[in-house]
Amino acid sequence: MSAFRAFLNSPVGPKTTHFWGPISNLGFVTAALVDTQKPPEMISGNMTAGLFMRFAWMVQPRNYLLLACHVSNESVQLYQLSRWARAQRFLEKKEPEEQK
């Protein structure tokens, strides 16, 4: 019980925005996972490429839950960016030229 009480009253516990912010950020990860089923033409390359995780690491006190949310979101967004790049023909496989 004392461990639970310590978690409740910690600087990143459920009484703070350091807890509820990352929990709500999981909505972004869920939305990105749902978007993997949509056609790649609907993906915004600019918005997808603009995401970063540095903010999550620099928050004090260090918030590992927020960092985990950002890492998860970045992973899904990189997949989305690769889908967008393939749809835009940026990642086409080049066939080797025949040697004469």
Rosetta constraint file for C-alpha pairs under 8 A:
AtomPair CA 1 CA 5 HARMONIC 6.22 0.50
AtomPair CA 2 CA 6 HARMONIC 6.02 0.50
AtomPair CA 3 CA 7 HARMONIC 6.21 0.50
AtomPair CA 4 CA 8 HARMONIC 6.17 0.50
AtomPair CA 5 CA 9 HARMONIC 6.28 0.50
AtomPair CA 6 CA 10 HARMONIC 5.86 0.50
AtomPair CA 7 CA 12 HARMONIC 7.93 0.50
AtomPair CA 7 CA 13 HARMONIC 5.50 0.50
AtomPair CA 7 CA 14 HARMONIC 7.87 0.50
AtomPair CA 8 CA 13 HARMONIC 5.07 0.50
AtomPair CA 8 CA 14 HARMONIC 5.94 0.50
AtomPair CA 8 CA 15 HARMONIC 6.67 0.50
AtomPair CA 9 CA 13 HARMONIC 6.01 0.50
AtomPair CA 9 CA 14 HARMONIC 7.95 0.50
AtomPair CA 9 CA 15 HARMONIC 7.11 0.50
AtomPair CA 11 CA 16 HARMONIC 7.02 0.50
AtomPair CA 11 CA 18 HARMONIC 7.53 0.50
AtomPair CA 11 CA 61 HARMONIC 7.08 0.50
AtomPair CA 12 CA 16 HARMONIC 6.13 0.50
AtomPair CA 12 CA 17 HARMONIC 7.62 0.50
AtomPair CA 12 CA 18 HARMONIC 4.95 0.50
AtomPair CA 12 CA 19 HARMONIC 5.54 0.50
AtomPair CA 12 CA 61 HARMONIC 7.42 0.50
AtomPair CA 12 CA 63 HARMONIC 6.78 0.50
AtomPair CA 13 CA 18 HARMONIC 7.06 0.50
AtomPair CA 13 CA 19 HARMONIC 5.62 0.50
AtomPair CA 14 CA 18 HARMONIC 7.82 0.50
AtomPair CA 14 CA 19 HARMONIC 5.21 0.50
AtomPair CA 14 CA 20 HARMONIC 6.64 0.50
AtomPair CA 15 CA 19 HARMONIC 7.37 0.50
AtomPair CA 16 CA 20 HARMONIC 6.74 0.50
AtomPair CA 17 CA 21 HARMONIC 5.34 0.50
AtomPair CA 18 CA 22 HARMONIC 6.96 0.50
AtomPair CA 18 CA 63 HARMONIC 6.79 0.50
AtomPair CA 18 CA 66 HARMONIC 7.63 0.50
AtomPair CA 19 CA 23 HARMONIC 6.52 0.50
AtomPair CA 19 CA 65 HARMONIC 7.44 0.50
AtomPair CA 19 CA 66 HARMONIC 7.88 0.50
AtomPair CA 20 CA 24 HARMONIC 6.11 0.50
AtomPair CA 21 CA 25 HARMONIC 6.20 0.50
AtomPair CA 21 CA 66 HARMONIC 7.39 0.50
AtomPair CA 22 CA 26 HARMONIC 6.48 0.50
AtomPair CA 22 CA 65 HARMONIC 6.15 0.50
AtomPair CA 22 CA 66 HARMONIC 4.61 0.50
AtomPair CA 22 CA 69 HARMONIC 6.22 0.50
AtomPair CA 23 CA 27 HARMONIC 7.71 0.50
AtomPair CA 23 CA 66 HARMONIC 7.95 0.50
AtomPair CA 24 CA 28 HARMONIC 7.88 0.50
AtomPair CA 25 CA 29 HARMONIC 7.03 0.50
AtomPair CA 25 CA 66 HARMONIC 7.85 0.50
AtomPair CA 25 CA 69 HARMONIC 6.43 0.50
AtomPair CA 25 CA 70 HARMONIC 7.92 0.50
AtomPair CA 26 CA 30 HARMONIC 6.20 0.50
AtomPair CA 26 CA 69 HARMONIC 6.07 0.50
AtomPair CA 27 CA 31 HARMONIC 6.05 0.50
AtomPair CA 28 CA 32 HARMONIC 6.10 0.50
AtomPair CA 28 CA 73 HARMONIC 6.83 0.50
AtomPair CA 29 CA 33 HARMONIC 6.19 0.50
AtomPair CA 29 CA 69 HARMONIC 7.37 0.50
AtomPair CA 29 CA 72 HARMONIC 6.60 0.50
AtomPair CA 29 CA 73 HARMONIC 4.86 0.50
AtomPair CA 29 CA 76 HARMONIC 7.17 0.50
AtomPair CA 30 CA 34 HARMONIC 6.25 0.50
AtomPair CA 31 CA 35 HARMONIC 6.12 0.50
AtomPair CA 32 CA 36 HARMONIC 6.53 0.50
AtomPair CA 32 CA 73 HARMONIC 7.35 0.50
AtomPair CA 32 CA 76 HARMONIC 6.33 0.50
AtomPair CA 32 CA 77 HARMONIC 6.85 0.50
AtomPair CA 32 CA 80 HARMONIC 7.97 0.50
AtomPair CA 33 CA 37 HARMONIC 7.79 0.50
AtomPair CA 33 CA 76 HARMONIC 6.66 0.50
AtomPair CA 34 CA 38 HARMONIC 7.71 0.50
AtomPair CA 36 CA 80 HARMONIC 6.72 0.50
AtomPair CA 38 CA 42 HARMONIC 7.18 0.50
AtomPair CA 39 CA 43 HARMONIC 7.76 0.50
AtomPair CA 40 CA 80 HARMONIC 7.81 0.50
AtomPair CA 40 CA 83 HARMONIC 5.89 0.50
AtomPair CA 40 CA 84 HARMONIC 5.28 0.50
AtomPair CA 40 CA 87 HARMONIC 6.09 0.50
AtomPair CA 41 CA 84 HARMONIC 6.88 0.50
AtomPair CA 41 CA 87 HARMONIC 6.70 0.50
AtomPair CA 43 CA 48 HARMONIC 7.71 0.50
AtomPair CA 43 CA 80 HARMONIC 7.29 0.50
AtomPair CA 43 CA 81 HARMONIC 7.82 0.50
AtomPair CA 43 CA 84 HARMONIC 6.03 0.50
AtomPair CA 44 CA 48 HARMONIC 6.11 0.50
AtomPair CA 44 CA 84 HARMONIC 7.62 0.50
AtomPair CA 45 CA 49 HARMONIC 6.01 0.50
AtomPair CA 45 CA 81 HARMONIC 6.27 0.50
AtomPair CA 45 CA 84 HARMONIC 6.40 0.50
AtomPair CA 45 CA 85 HARMONIC 7.73 0.50
AtomPair CA 46 CA 50 HARMONIC 6.26 0.50
AtomPair CA 47 CA 51 HARMONIC 7.22 0.50
AtomPair CA 48 CA 77 HARMONIC 5.94 0.50
AtomPair CA 48 CA 78 HARMONIC 7.52 0.50
AtomPair CA 48 CA 80 HARMONIC 7.29 0.50
AtomPair CA 48 CA 81 HARMONIC 6.08 0.50
AtomPair CA 49 CA 77 HARMONIC 7.78 0.50
AtomPair CA 49 CA 78 HARMONIC 7.71 0.50
AtomPair CA 49 CA 81 HARMONIC 6.77 0.50
AtomPair CA 51 CA 74 HARMONIC 6.89 0.50
AtomPair CA 51 CA 77 HARMONIC 7.98 0.50
AtomPair CA 52 CA 70 HARMONIC 7.71 0.50
AtomPair CA 52 CA 74 HARMONIC 7.03 0.50
AtomPair CA 53 CA 57 HARMONIC 6.87 0.50
AtomPair CA 53 CA 67 HARMONIC 7.11 0.50
AtomPair CA 53 CA 70 HARMONIC 5.65 0.50
AtomPair CA 53 CA 71 HARMONIC 6.75 0.50
AtomPair CA 53 CA 74 HARMONIC 7.46 0.50
AtomPair CA 54 CA 58 HARMONIC 6.32 0.50
AtomPair CA 55 CA 59 HARMONIC 6.35 0.50
AtomPair CA 56 CA 63 HARMONIC 7.08 0.50
AtomPair CA 56 CA 66 HARMONIC 5.81 0.50
AtomPair CA 56 CA 67 HARMONIC 4.95 0.50
AtomPair CA 56 CA 70 HARMONIC 6.85 0.50
AtomPair CA 57 CA 62 HARMONIC 6.74 0.50
AtomPair CA 57 CA 63 HARMONIC 7.29 0.50
AtomPair CA 57 CA 64 HARMONIC 7.88 0.50
AtomPair CA 57 CA 67 HARMONIC 6.17 0.50
AtomPair CA 58 CA 62 HARMONIC 7.08 0.50
AtomPair CA 59 CA 63 HARMONIC 6.63 0.50
AtomPair CA 63 CA 67 HARMONIC 6.42 0.50
AtomPair CA 64 CA 68 HARMONIC 6.02 0.50
AtomPair CA 65 CA 69 HARMONIC 6.31 0.50
AtomPair CA 66 CA 70 HARMONIC 6.25 0.50
AtomPair CA 67 CA 71 HARMONIC 6.06 0.50
AtomPair CA 68 CA 72 HARMONIC 6.07 0.50
AtomPair CA 69 CA 73 HARMONIC 6.07 0.50
AtomPair CA 70 CA 74 HARMONIC 5.93 0.50
AtomPair CA 71 CA 75 HARMONIC 6.13 0.50
AtomPair CA 72 CA 76 HARMONIC 6.43 0.50
AtomPair CA 73 CA 77 HARMONIC 6.03 0.50
AtomPair CA 74 CA 78 HARMONIC 5.99 0.50
AtomPair CA 75 CA 79 HARMONIC 6.49 0.50
AtomPair CA 76 CA 80 HARMONIC 6.30 0.50
AtomPair CA 77 CA 81 HARMONIC 6.01 0.50
AtomPair CA 78 CA 82 HARMONIC 6.21 0.50
AtomPair CA 79 CA 83 HARMONIC 6.34 0.50
AtomPair CA 80 CA 84 HARMONIC 6.18 0.50
AtomPair CA 81 CA 85 HARMONIC 6.07 0.50
AtomPair CA 82 CA 86 HARMONIC 6.16 0.50
AtomPair CA 82 CA 91 HARMONIC 7.91 0.50
AtomPair CA 83 CA 87 HARMONIC 6.20 0.50
AtomPair CA 84 CA 88 HARMONIC 6.15 0.50
AtomPair CA 85 CA 89 HARMONIC 6.09 0.50
AtomPair CA 85 CA 90 HARMONIC 5.01 0.50
AtomPair CA 85 CA 91 HARMONIC 5.89 0.50
AtomPair CA 86 CA 90 HARMONIC 5.69 0.50
AtomPair CA 86 CA 91 HARMONIC 4.94 0.50
AtomPair CA 86 CA 92 HARMONIC 6.47 0.50
